[in-house]
Amino acid sequence: MASGNLTYSVSFARSARKELENLSQTIALRILKKIESLSKNPRPTGCKKLMGQNFLWRI
């Protein structure tokens, strides 16, 4: 049986990285913390599966 410690990789598009770099450091760090949490729980409470898509979710 799996131990439940599965982690996922989170990657950024170049355009997303540039957007983060343009934000204040405080805001960027808050966003990065939330994004990094997706590696442990890629579908947090409140996420919704996108209709017509097999592997895309709105978070």
C-alpha positions, 0 to 999 in steps of 0.5 A: 500500500502507498505511504501517501508521501507522493509529491508532484513537480510544479513548473512555471512558464517563462511568462509566469516567472516574469509576472512573479518577478514584477510583483513586490517580494512580499506578494511574490513570496505569498504566491510561491508558498501557495504554489509550492503547496500544490506539490503535496496536494495538487487538488486542494479543497474547492478545486473543480475539474474543467469540463471536457478536459481529462487532466485540467483542474481550476484551483 
